[in-house]
Amino acid sequence: MPVGIFAACHHLRRAGRLAPQDDELFGEVDNWFIARLPYPPFYADGNTIRAVPWFKPGATSLMAALAPLEDLLRRYDVPCDIVRSPDPGTIIYEDEFQIGVLPYARKDDAGETRRISAGNSEGAGNGAAEQREWNAAPRRESRDGNGAAIHPASPARANP
């Protein structure tokens, strides 16, 4: 299942797969983002609605700051792609750098596509339109000059 770049790194960390220097690198990058990005309110309860964060097009310096994590994931054979979407879902949060969306379609645990609408988180699971695609790992995106969204997965601030 594709996840965001921070989630992919947290998966490696929780599985005990990160070498000590890579764990330290991830912690430094994660803390750097935590200090700079607003904390979307959907994370307050652990993101039970399964919202997906995307970078806005103007957040190029933030997207560039993900490079160390991209390198880290590649060293652990976790593939990565940048995914852009002109309409990643229903926007439920927005700040200067990012949006949070509920994707229009999500796959449930059985792999079935389920349509969701704003205010209805039923069936929220794997984001259909996310950002950087990592095999069973991350993505990043936001809106570019053509209206495409670029999703980065916001850093976790509580138990990821």
C-alpha positions in Angstrom: 0.0 0.0 0.0 1.5 3.4 -0.9 2.1 5.8 2.0 3.8 9.1 2.4 7.6 9.6 2.8 7.4 10.1 6.5 5.2 7.1 7.1 7.6 5.0 5.0 10.5 6.0 7.2 8.5 5.4 10.4 7.7 1.9 9.0 11.4 1.2 8.6 12.1 2.6 12.1 9.4 0.6 13.8 10.6 -2.6 12.0 14.1 -1.9 13.4 15.6 -1.8 9.9 17.3 1.6 10.1 21.0 1.7 10.8 21.7 4.0 13.8 23.0 6.8 11.5 19.9 6.5 9.2 17.6 6.6 12.3 19.4 9.7 13.4 19.1 11.3 9.9 15.4 10.6 9.8 14.9 12.1 13.3 16.8 15.3 12.2 14.8 15.7 9.0 11.5 14.9 10.8 12.2 17.4 13.5 13.2 20.0 10.9 9.8 19.7 9.3 8.0 19.6 12.6 9.6 23.0 13.4 8.5 24.5 10.1 5.1 23.1 9.1 1.8 23.9 10.8 0.2 20.9 12.5 -3.0 20.0 10.7 -5.8 19.4 13.1 -6.7 16.0 11.7 -3.5 14.6 13.3 -4.8 15.5 16.8 -6.7 12.2 17.0 -4.2 10.2 15.1 -5.8 11.1 11.7 -8.8 8.7 12.1 -10.3 10.2 9.0 -7.2 9.2 7.0 -6.7 12.6 5.5 -3.8 12.9 3.0 -1.4 15.9 3.1 -0.1 17.4 -0.1 2.4 20.2 -0.6 1.3 23.3 -2.4 3.2 24.2 -5.6 5.1 27.1 -3.9 6.5 24.8 -1.2 9.5 23.8 -3.5 12.1 24.4 -0.7 10.2 22.0 1.6 9.9 19.4 -1.1 13.6 19.7 -1.9 14.3 19.2 1.9 12.9 15.7 1.5 15.9 14.6 -0.6 17.7 13.0 2.3 14.7 10.8 3.1 14.3 9.9 -0.6 18.0 8.7 -0.5 17.4 6.9 2.8 14.4 5.0 1.4 16.3 4.1 -1.8 19.2 2.7 0.3 16.6 0.4 1.9 15.1 -0.6 -1.5 11.9 1.4 -1.0 11.0 2.8 -4.5 9.8 6.4 -4.8 7.9 8.4 -7.4 6.5 11.9 -7.4 2.8 11.9 -8.1 0.9 15.0 -9.2 -2.9 15.4 -9.3 -5.0 18.2 -10.6 -7.7 17.3 -8.0 -6.5 14.9 -5.2 -9.7 15.1 -3.2 -11.9 17.2 -1.0 -9.8 19.8 0.7 -10.4 19.7 4.5 -7.4 21.7 5.6 -5.1 24.3 4.1 -2.2 26.4 5.3 0.6 28.3 3.6 2.5 25.2 2.6 0.1 22.3 2.4 -3.4 21.0 2.0 -5.1 18.1 3.6 -7.6 16.1 1.5 -10.0 13.2 1.7 -9.4 11.4 -1.6 -12.5 10.9 -3.7 -11.8 7.1 -4.0 -10.0 4.8 -1.6 -9.3 1.2 -1.6 -10.5 -0.7 1.4 -8.5 -3.6 3.1 -9.9 -6.0 0.5 -8.7 -3.9 -2.4 -12.2 -2.7 -3.3 -12.5 0.9 -4.5 -15.0 2.9 -2.4 -16.2 6.4 -3.1 -16.1 8.8 -0.2 -17.4 12.4 0.0 -16.6 15.4 2.1 -17.5 14.7 5.7 -17.7 11.0 5.2 -14.6 9.1 6.2 -16.2 5.7 5.9 -13.9 3.5 4.0 -11.0 5.9 4.2 -7.8 3.8 3.7 -5.2 4.0 1.0 -5.2 7.3 -0.8 -6.0 6.9 -4.4 -4.2 10.2 -5.3 -1.2 10.7 -3.2 2.2 12.2 -3.6 5.5 10.4 -3.8 4.8 6.8 -4.5 6.9 4.4 -2.5 6.1 0.8 -2.8 4.2 0.1 0.3 5.6 3.4 1.4 5.5 7.2 0.7 4.4 10.0 -1.7 4.5 13.7 -1.8 2.4 16.2 -3.8 0.9 19.7 -4.0 -0.5 22.2 -6.5 1.8 23.2 -9.3 1.3 26.0 -11.9 -1.1 23.7 -13.7 -3.2 23.1 -10.7 -1.7 19.7 -10.0 -1.4 18.7 -6.4 1.9 17.4 -4.9 1.6 15.2 -1.8 4.4 14.9 0.8 2.8 13.3 3.9 3.3 15.6 6.8 5.7 14.5 9.6 4.1 12.8 12.6 4.0 14.7 15.8 2.5 12.0 18.0 2.8 8.3 17.9 3.2 7.6 14.2 
